[in-house]
Amino acid sequence: MRHPEGSATPDESLTARLRELKDGTGLSLAALAARTPYSKSAWHRYLTGAKRPPRPAVEALCRQAGVDPAPVLALWEAAEPPPAPNPPDGPERRRPRWLTLSALALLATAAAVAASVTVAGHPGTPAPAAQTLVTMPRCHARSCQGRLPDASVCARDAQTRSRVADPDYDVLLRYSPTCGTAWSQVRLRSAPAREISVRAGQDVLSASYPAGDTSGDSSPMLAVRSPRGVEACAEVHDQLACTGLDVDFPDEG
């Protein structure tokens, strides 16, 4: 907004009136700051026009000068800056949207559902990629030899093919068709020292666990084409228990 040459703008009129009020108080900037919530530097900016004063600062100066604040506040309102103009026409600027944790959870669920798609005309069958991530073992046959079943995912489809019971523990011959391996597993009723072994012909693998170890319950795996002829053994308290070589039990998980 333009003003005729020589006439003051509302900002200039307000600044001039504030300086008059300050001079009328007889106070220095430091003294004015001591009597109001505003610092010396803040009053310097208000009285030089470097910064628009807040309404409470105008009212505080009027109180110090002992004048009616209404006419001064009218000047303050007239000097109020105009609202910011609307942005020019053009592509709408969009603010980024941040996903909440619940939204992220929904996305994860949707991804899991998308992974279970129709395969070869059978709805609900997991897609090959998802199946690979979940159930594919980390080894097969000879590459599994000597590994523990849980660490190699071979225990996922394990079957109990024979068993022998002892008062303190059971010995199971376990077989994984996917991995092509067999191993011995012991189900303990306590946690004594034990040695668990699996044998197929001349191939023998064993693992020893100290007393108090409740996590170790399996021998390493042997690569076999079939569980027939494989023997699972465990020695606990100097007592040896082994499964029968050719006894087949119904498949058990």
Secondary structure as the mmCIF struct_conf table of DSSP 4:
data_model
#
loop_
_struct_conf.conf_type_id
_struct_conf.id
_struct_conf.beg_label_comp_id
_struct_conf.beg_label_asym_id
_struct_conf.beg_label_seq_id
_struct_conf.end_label_comp_id
_struct_conf.end_label_asym_id
_struct_conf.end_label_seq_id
TURN_TY1_P TURN_TY1_P1 GLU A 5 GLY A 6
HELX_LH_PP_P HELX_LH_PP_P1 SER A 7 THR A 9
HELX_RH_AL_P HELX_RH_AL_P1 PRO A 10 THR A 25
TURN_TY1_P TURN_TY1_P2 GLY A 26 GLY A 26
HELX_RH_AL_P HELX_RH_AL_P2 LEU A 29 ARG A 35
BEND BEND1 THR A 36 TYR A 38
HELX_RH_AL_P HELX_RH_AL_P3 LYS A 40 THR A 48
TURN_TY1_P TURN_TY1_P3 GLY A 49 GLY A 49
BEND BEND2 ALA A 50 LYS A 51
HELX_LH_PP_P HELX_LH_PP_P2 ARG A 52 PRO A 54
HELX_RH_AL_P HELX_RH_AL_P4 ARG A 55 ALA A 65
TURN_TY1_P TURN_TY1_P4 GLY A 66 GLY A 66
HELX_RH_AL_P HELX_RH_AL_P5 PRO A 69 ALA A 78
TURN_TY1_P TURN_TY1_P5 ALA A 79 ALA A 79
HELX_LH_PP_P HELX_LH_PP_P3 GLU A 80 PRO A 88
BEND BEND3 ASP A 89 PRO A 91
HELX_LH_PP_P HELX_LH_PP_P4 GLU A 92 ARG A 93
HELX_LH_PP_P HELX_LH_PP_P5 ARG A 95 THR A 100
HELX_RH_AL_P HELX_RH_AL_P6 LEU A 101 ALA A 115
BEND BEND4 SER A 116 SER A 116
STRN STRN1 VAL A 119 VAL A 119
TURN_TY1_P TURN_TY1_P6 ALA A 120 GLY A 121
STRN STRN2 HIS A 122 HIS A 122
TURN_TY1_P TURN_TY1_P7 PRO A 123 GLY A 124
HELX_LH_PP_P HELX_LH_PP_P6 THR A 125 ALA A 127
HELX_RH_AL_P HELX_RH_AL_P7 PRO A 128 THR A 135
BEND BEND5 ARG A 138 ARG A 138
HELX_RH_3T_P HELX_RH_3T_P1 ALA A 141 CYS A 144
TURN_TY1_P TURN_TY1_P8 GLN A 145 GLY A 146
TURN_TY1_P TURN_TY1_P9 PRO A 149 VAL A 153
HELX_RH_3T_P HELX_RH_3T_P2 CYS A 154 ASP A 157
STRN STRN3 GLN A 159 ALA A 165
BEND BEND6 PRO A 167 ASP A 168
STRN STRN4 TYR A 169 SER A 176
TURN_TY1_P TURN_TY1_P10 PRO A 177 GLY A 180
STRN STRN5 THR A 181 LEU A 188
BEND BEND7 ARG A 189 SER A 190
STRN STRN6 ARG A 194 ALA A 200
TURN_TY1_P TURN_TY1_P11 GLY A 201 GLN A 202
STRN STRN7 ASP A 203 TYR A 209
TURN_TY1_P TURN_TY1_P12 ALA A 211 GLY A 212
BEND BEND8 SER A 215 SER A 215
STRN STRN8 SER A 218 SER A 218
HELX_LH_PP_P HELX_LH_PP_P7 SER A 219 MET A 221
STRN STRN9 LEU A 222 ALA A 223
BEND BEND9 ARG A 225 ARG A 225
BEND BEND10 PRO A 227 PRO A 227
TURN_TY1_P TURN_TY1_P13 ARG A 228 GLY A 229
STRN STRN10 VAL A 230 VAL A 236
TURN_TY1_P TURN_TY1_P14 HIS A 237 ASP A 238
STRN STRN11 GLN A 239 CYS A 242
BEND BEND11 LEU A 245 ASP A 246
#
